[in-house]
Amino acid sequence: MTSMTTRVAPVALVVTAALMLAACGGASSPSAGDPTTSAASATNAAAGSPAASLSVSASPYDRTATPATSSGPLGAATLPKASALGRGWTAYIDSGSAEDGYTGNGTPVVARNVRDVTDAMLPFGCLDATYATPLPVPLHALEADYRHTSGKHAVGLALDYGTPAAATAFVTAYEKALTACVAGAGATTAVTVGQPPVPGAFVTVQTDTLEGTFYRELLVPAGRVVRILDIEGATTPTAPWPTIAAAFP
């Protein structure tokens, strides 16, 4: 394919896309509150990441096993409480399924396979230039799920890159890739990168005209960790971005 054609999603990535907002359609139930941290998950890493100290997991990631509620140094406190998103938001338990290719742990906070997460981060339907360079893979990844009274969902991600330099390299690569996702040449998805609500952060609006989906995303880096929040819907009520960004620990 040339850079002027749109990308066709491979089957494997369709499955791993459930790790982001697409996962919210799975069988789930609301939680009574935000969870607490438990045992850490094993460290995963990948070649090509800016962090030279990364090491590869000794065994393949088991998607049938119950994931931990923490990943390396990342725990529930790494991501904002549901109340920080505004009125009507609660923590949400995503149970997962064999069909989706992952499972839950009975809490709203779930350790995720690092490569699955980065493989699923870029939206489908963009121009090929969006996918030209693979995103750096973190050492650890943790997901938190939320639900609004309207039925819309949000997903928070914390990505630990080991060093601030490696985290910055990811932010640069991710912003560049999203900026390349524009309308035209058959592309069904367009991404608009907005003004940062706080220094170092950025926001995007991701619209898929084929699927009729609309997501708003906030990215806030802090040292070696990058925090990302995706909110479903163009008009789903939330607190202002600067307020949510300030609530990221």
C-alpha positions as CSV (number, residue, x, y, z in Angstrom):
1,M,0.0,0.0,0.0
2,T,1.1,3.5,-0.6
3,S,0.9,6.4,1.8
4,M,-2.2,7.7,-0.1
5,T,-4.4,4.6,0.7
6,T,-6.2,3.8,3.9
7,R,-5.1,1.0,6.3
8,V,-7.0,-2.2,6.5
9,A,-7.0,-3.5,10.1
10,P,-5.6,-7.0,10.5
11,V,-7.7,-9.5,12.4
12,A,-5.3,-9.6,15.4
13,L,-5.6,-5.8,15.8
14,V,-9.4,-6.0,15.6
15,V,-9.2,-8.3,18.7
16,T,-6.7,-6.1,20.6
17,A,-8.7,-2.9,19.8
18,A,-11.0,-4.1,22.6
19,L,-8.3,-2.9,25.0
20,M,-9.4,0.7,24.3
21,L,-12.9,2.2,24.0
22,A,-14.2,-0.5,21.7
23,A,-13.9,-2.9,24.7
24,C,-16.6,-1.1,26.5
25,G,-19.3,-3.0,24.6
26,G,-18.3,-6.2,26.3
27,A,-20.2,-7.8,29.2
28,S,-19.6,-5.6,32.2
29,S,-21.1,-4.4,35.4
30,P,-20.7,-1.1,37.4
31,S,-18.5,-0.9,40.4
32,A,-19.4,0.5,43.7
33,G,-16.2,2.6,43.8
34,D,-12.6,2.9,42.8
35,P,-10.4,-0.1,43.5
36,T,-7.3,-0.5,45.5
37,T,-3.9,-1.7,44.4
38,S,-2.9,-5.4,44.6
39,A,0.1,-7.5,43.4
40,A,2.1,-6.2,40.4
41,S,2.1,-8.0,37.0
42,A,5.1,-9.3,35.2
43,T,7.2,-6.8,33.2
44,N,6.9,-6.8,29.4
45,A,8.9,-4.9,26.9
46,A,9.6,-4.7,23.2
47,A,12.5,-4.1,20.9
48,G,12.6,-0.7,19.4
49,S,11.5,1.1,22.6
50,P,13.6,4.1,23.6
51,A,14.3,2.6,27.0
52,A,17.5,0.6,26.8
53,S,16.8,-1.2,30.0
54,L,13.7,-3.0,28.8
55,S,13.6,-6.8,29.2
56,V,11.3,-9.3,27.5
57,S,8.8,-11.3,29.5
58,A,10.0,-14.9,30.0
59,S,6.6,-16.4,28.9
60,P,3.9,-15.4,26.5
61,Y,1.1,-13.2,27.8
62,D,-1.8,-15.4,28.9
63,R,-5.1,-13.7,27.9
64,T,-7.1,-16.3,29.8
65,A,-5.5,-15.6,33.1
66,T,-6.9,-13.1,35.6
67,P,-4.9,-9.9,35.2
68,A,-3.5,-8.0,38.2
69,T,-4.9,-4.6,39.4
70,S,-1.4,-3.1,39.1
71,S,1.5,-3.3,36.7
72,G,5.0,-2.6,37.9
73,P,4.8,0.8,39.7
74,L,1.4,1.6,38.2
75,G,-1.6,1.2,40.5
76,A,-5.1,2.5,40.9
77,A,-3.8,5.8,42.2
78,T,-2.0,6.4,39.0
79,L,-5.2,7.2,37.2
80,P,-8.0,9.6,38.2
81,K,-11.0,8.6,40.2
82,A,-14.3,8.6,38.4
83,S,-15.5,11.6,40.2
84,A,-12.7,13.7,38.6
85,L,-14.3,13.2,35.2
86,G,-17.4,15.1,36.3
87,R,-20.9,14.5,37.5
88,G,-22.5,11.2,36.4
89,W,-19.3,9.2,36.0
90,T,-18.6,6.0,38.0
91,A,-15.9,3.4,38.0
92,Y,-16.8,0.4,35.7
93,I,-15.9,-3.2,35.6
94,D,-15.1,-4.6,32.2
95,S,-15.3,-8.4,32.5
96,G,-13.9,-9.1,29.0
97,S,-14.5,-12.3,27.1
98,A,-12.8,-15.1,25.2
99,E,-14.2,-13.6,22.0
100,D,-12.6,-10.2,22.8
101,G,-9.3,-11.9,23.6
102,Y,-8.9,-10.7,27.2
103,T,-10.4,-11.1,30.7
104,G,-11.2,-8.9,33.6
105,N,-10.3,-9.1,37.3
106,G,-13.5,-8.0,39.0
107,T,-12.3,-4.4,39.4
108,P,-12.3,-1.3,37.2
109,V,-8.5,-1.4,37.0
110,V,-6.7,-4.0,34.9
111,A,-3.1,-4.7,33.9
112,R,-2.8,-4.9,30.1
113,N,-0.3,-6.5,27.8
114,V,2.0,-3.7,26.7
115,R,2.2,-4.6,23.0
116,D,-1.6,-5.2,22.7
117,V,-2.2,-1.7,24.1
118,T,0.2,0.1,21.7
119,D,-1.0,-2.0,18.8
120,A,-4.6,-0.8,19.5
121,M,-3.9,2.8,20.3
122,L,-4.0,4.3,16.8
123,P,-7.5,4.5,15.3
124,F,-8.4,2.5,12.2
125,G,-9.4,4.2,9.0
126,C,-6.6,6.7,8.8
127,L,-4.2,7.3,5.9
128,D,-1.2,4.9,5.8
129,A,1.1,7.6,7.0
130,T,-0.5,7.3,10.4
131,Y,0.9,3.8,10.8
132,A,4.3,4.3,9.2
133,T,6.3,4.1,12.4
134,P,5.4,1.6,15.2
135,L,4.7,3.3,18.6
136,P,7.3,2.7,21.3
137,V,6.1,-0.1,23.7
138,P,6.1,0.7,27.4
139,L,7.4,-1.4,30.3
140,H,4.0,-1.6,32.0
141,A,0.4,-0.7,31.1
142,L,-2.6,-0.2,33.3
143,E,-6.2,0.5,32.3
144,A,-9.1,2.0,34.2
145,D,-12.7,1.9,33.0
146,Y,-15.5,4.4,33.6
147,R,-19.2,4.8,32.7
148,H,-21.5,7.8,32.5
149,T,-25.2,7.8,33.4
150,S,-25.8,8.4,29.7
151,G,-24.4,5.0,28.9
152,K,-21.2,6.4,27.3
153,H,-17.8,5.0,28.4
154,A,-14.4,6.3,29.1
155,V,-11.0,4.4,29.3
156,G,-7.9,5.6,31.2
157,L,-4.5,4.3,30.4
158,A,-1.2,4.7,32.3
159,L,1.9,3.7,30.4
160,D,5.2,3.4,32.2
161,Y,8.2,3.9,29.9
162,G,11.0,3.6,32.5
163,T,12.6,7.0,31.9
164,P,11.3,10.5,31.1
165,A,13.2,10.5,27.8
166,A,11.5,7.3,26.7
167,A,8.1,8.7,27.7
168,T,8.8,11.8,25.7
169,A,9.8,9.7,22.7
170,F,6.4,8.0,22.8
171,V,4.5,11.3,23.2
172,T,6.3,12.7,20.1
173,A,5.7,9.6,18.0
174,Y,2.0,9.3,19.1
175,E,1.3,13.0,18.4
176,K,3.0,12.8,15.0
177,A,1.0,9.7,14.0
178,L,-2.3,11.2,15.1
179,T,-1.5,14.4,13.2
180,A,-1.1,12.3,10.0
181,C,-4.6,11.0,10.3
182,V,-6.6,13.5,8.2
183,A,-9.6,13.3,5.9
184,G,-9.2,12.5,2.2
185,A,-8.0,9.7,-0.2
186,G,-10.6,7.3,1.1
187,A,-9.8,7.7,4.7
188,T,-12.8,7.2,7.0
189,T,-11.2,8.6,10.2
190,A,-9.8,12.1,10.9
191,V,-8.0,13.3,14.0
192,T,-7.8,16.9,15.1
193,V,-5.0,17.7,17.6
194,G,-6.1,20.6,19.9
195,Q,-4.4,23.1,22.2
196,P,-2.8,21.6,25.4
197,P,-4.9,22.1,28.5
198,V,-1.7,22.1,30.6
199,P,2.0,22.3,29.6
200,G,3.2,19.1,27.9
201,A,-0.3,17.7,27.4
202,F,-2.4,17.5,24.3
203,V,-6.0,16.7,23.3
204,T,-7.5,15.2,20.2
205,V,-10.9,14.6,18.6
206,Q,-11.2,11.4,16.7
207,T,-14.1,11.0,14.2
208,D,-14.9,7.9,12.1
209,T,-17.4,8.7,9.4
210,L,-17.8,5.0,8.5
211,E,-18.6,3.8,11.9
212,G,-20.2,7.0,13.1
213,T,-18.0,7.1,16.2
214,F,-16.6,10.1,18.0
215,Y,-14.0,10.1,20.8
216,R,-12.2,12.8,22.7
217,E,-8.8,12.1,24.1
218,L,-6.5,13.7,26.7
219,L,-2.8,12.9,27.1
220,V,-0.9,14.0,30.1
221,P,2.8,13.0,30.6
222,A,4.5,13.0,34.0
223,G,8.1,11.9,34.1
224,R,8.4,8.3,33.0
225,V,4.6,7.7,32.9
226,V,2.1,8.8,30.2
227,R,-1.6,9.0,31.2
228,I,-4.3,8.9,28.5
229,L,-8.1,9.3,28.9
230,D,-10.5,8.5,26.0
231,I,-14.1,9.6,26.3
232,E,-16.9,8.3,24.0
233,G,-19.3,10.8,22.4
234,A,-19.2,14.3,21.2
235,T,-21.5,15.7,23.9
236,T,-20.9,13.3,26.8
237,P,-20.7,15.6,29.9
238,T,-17.3,15.9,31.5
239,A,-15.4,18.3,33.6
240,P,-13.2,20.7,31.6
241,W,-10.0,19.2,30.3
242,P,-7.7,21.4,32.6
243,T,-9.7,20.1,35.6
244,I,-9.3,16.5,34.6
245,A,-5.6,17.0,33.7
246,A,-5.1,18.4,37.2
247,A,-6.7,15.4,38.7
248,F,-4.2,13.0,37.2
249,P,-1.9,12.0,40.1
